[in-house]
Amino acid sequence: MQVKSRHHLRSDAVSEIREALAETLGVDLDGDSFELVELTDSPFDLVLVDGEPDVLYYEDEDGEREPFVTVSGANAHPPERGVVTVDAGAVSFVSDGADVMRPGIVEADGSIDEGDLVAVAEETHGKVLGIGRALVDGDEMVGDSGKVVASLHHVGDDLYQFTV
């Protein structure tokens, strides 16, 4: 991953990030320094919060950029909403970047709407393994077959291993 540019965010941009994450995930993101890192070969841009890659911007199909936590950020600031929980059998697949299938899901937040970004966590310890886009509403995720979350970022990928 190549860094295209890097600069500190203004207070209004920081407020937008904080408000968006509080609204969508129930995350209270505190930090003193917020720095945007634009990447050349990635669909993401990162926001370093006190030097840690805790937030990403992902551009949706309409060209809108929305802030969301990274896997590291979700584990540092656990989300209260927007979480899909998978069983132990799905952990290795999700950790390798596979899309999430219905049989592996044990619970999904009912407030998730199709198209939302979601955090995918494992049920034993609650650790987030990946970030994805919901392909169905949260109340339709538990079941017997079908893909329900498209993987965008996971433990071990380039974004997860990003260092400044």
VOGU-3710 file (C-alpha; in Angstrom, 3 decimals, decimal comma):
1> mqvksrhhlr> 0,000/0,000/0,000  1,425/3,302/-1,104  0,720/6,530/0,757  -0,487/9,209/-1,657  -0,828/11,999/0,901  -1,082/12,554/4,603  -2,509/15,480/6,569  -4,185/16,345/9,841  -7,953/16,682/9,767  -9,734/19,878/10,683
11> sdavseirea> -11,991/19,863/13,715  -15,176/19,811/11,601  -14,009/16,653/9,775  -13,122/15,045/13,112  -16,595/15,923/14,423  -18,209/14,320/11,340  -16,265/11,093/11,916  -17,109/11,002/15,608  -20,808/11,670/14,964  -21,056/9,095/12,162
21> laetlgvdld> -19,417/6,345/14,238  -21,526/7,191/17,287  -24,707/7,042/15,207  -23,981/3,889/13,198  -21,991/1,841/15,723  -22,448/3,424/19,136  -18,686/4,016/19,244  -17,298/6,907/21,262  -14,086/7,623/19,394  -11,804/9,707/21,530
31> gdsfelvelt> -8,403/10,888/20,470  -6,265/13,976/20,316  -4,807/13,616/16,826  -6,706/12,655/13,648  -4,664/12,288/10,468  -6,000/11,309/7,029  -3,791/8,949/5,026  -4,807/8,693/1,368  -3,693/5,445/-0,272  -3,007/5,043/-4,003
41> dspfdlvlvd> -3,715/1,336/-4,485  -6,648/0,790/-2,159  -10,417/1,406/-2,106  -9,851/2,800/1,401  -8,367/5,887/2,946  -7,270/5,621/6,560  -7,666/7,914/9,514  -4,970/7,556/12,138  -6,347/8,276/15,587  -3,421/9,090/17,882
51> gepdvlyyed> -1,216/7,277/15,353  -3,343/4,101/15,158  -5,223/3,107/11,951  -8,628/2,996/13,681  -10,917/4,435/10,989  -11,276/3,935/7,264  -13,189/5,722/4,567  -14,777/3,409/2,025  -16,300/4,717/-1,184  -19,663/3,129/-1,945
61> edgerepfvt> -21,113/2,450/-5,407  -22,574/5,991/-5,498  -19,166/7,554/-4,878  -20,032/8,562/-1,305  -17,266/8,158/1,259  -18,380/6,875/4,629  -16,262/6,502/7,761  -16,189/3,164/9,559  -13,859/1,448/11,996  -11,066/-0,794/10,773
71> vsganahppe> -10,678/-4,284/12,260  -8,063/-2,855/14,638  -10,279/0,117/15,408  -13,273/-2,117/16,148  -11,224/-4,154/18,588  -9,890/-0,993/20,267  -13,340/0,667/20,314  -15,903/-2,186/20,317  -19,093/-1,347/18,404  -22,468/-1,664/20,138
81> rgvvtvdaga> -24,432/-1,809/16,863  -23,821/-2,968/13,306  -22,258/-6,260/14,407  -22,689/-9,685/12,830  -21,513/-12,543/15,069  -20,189/-15,783/13,576  -19,574/-19,202/15,125  -16,181/-20,879/15,586  -16,550/-22,759/12,301  -16,607/-19,515/10,325
91> vsfvsdgadv> -13,610/-17,881/12,023  -10,883/-19,212/9,709  -12,894/-18,354/6,589  -13,725/-14,805/7,686  -10,119/-14,281/8,833  -8,972/-15,244/5,325  -11,298/-12,698/3,714  -14,184/-14,960/2,700  -17,662/-13,518/2,402  -19,934/-14,426/5,308
101> mrpgiveadg> -22,518/-17,136/4,702  -25,778/-17,612/6,634  -24,922/-20,980/8,243  -21,980/-19,400/10,120  -23,989/-16,575/11,663  -25,260/-16,946/15,215  -26,532/-13,395/15,657  -26,940/-10,175/13,680  -28,004/-6,706/14,785  -31,593/-6,214/13,645
111> sidegdlvav> -30,957/-2,553/12,862  -28,592/-3,466/9,987  -29,971/-2,497/6,591  -28,917/-3,995/3,283  -25,899/-2,017/2,046  -24,653/-1,010/5,508  -21,061/-1,540/6,516  -20,856/-4,095/9,340  -18,281/-5,485/11,755  -17,983/-9,287/11,764
121> aeethgkvlg> -17,083/-10,650/15,207  -16,476/-14,157/16,547  -18,809/-15,391/19,271  -16,332/-16,738/21,836  -14,386/-13,564/22,667  -16,255/-10,960/20,619  -13,151/-10,007/18,635  -13,795/-8,407/15,259  -12,341/-10,420/12,370  -13,532/-8,418/9,400
131> igralvdgde> -15,476/-5,523/7,972  -17,997/-6,062/5,214  -21,066/-4,789/3,447  -24,450/-6,300/4,355  -26,144/-7,957/1,385  -29,435/-8,356/3,302  -31,073/-6,742/6,319  -29,854/-7,874/9,761  -33,043/-9,730/10,616  -32,604/-11,861/7,462
141> mvgdsgkvva> -28,996/-12,923/8,139  -29,448/-16,002/10,302  -30,467/-19,037/8,256  -29,415/-22,104/6,311  -27,873/-20,896/3,061  -26,677/-17,911/1,110  -24,099/-15,142/1,218  -25,114/-12,265/3,501  -21,983/-10,116/4,021  -19,438/-9,223/1,330
151> slhhvgddly> -15,955/-8,993/2,842  -14,067/-5,709/2,391  -11,312/-5,829/5,038  -10,136/-8,617/7,341  -7,521/-9,696/9,846  -4,172/-10,139/8,095  -4,889/-8,154/4,914  -2,730/-5,233/3,732  -4,890/-2,682/5,505  -4,722/-4,631/8,769
161> qftv> -0,922/-4,794/8,516  -0,562/-1,143/7,526  2,095/0,721/9,471  3,110/4,335/9,214
//
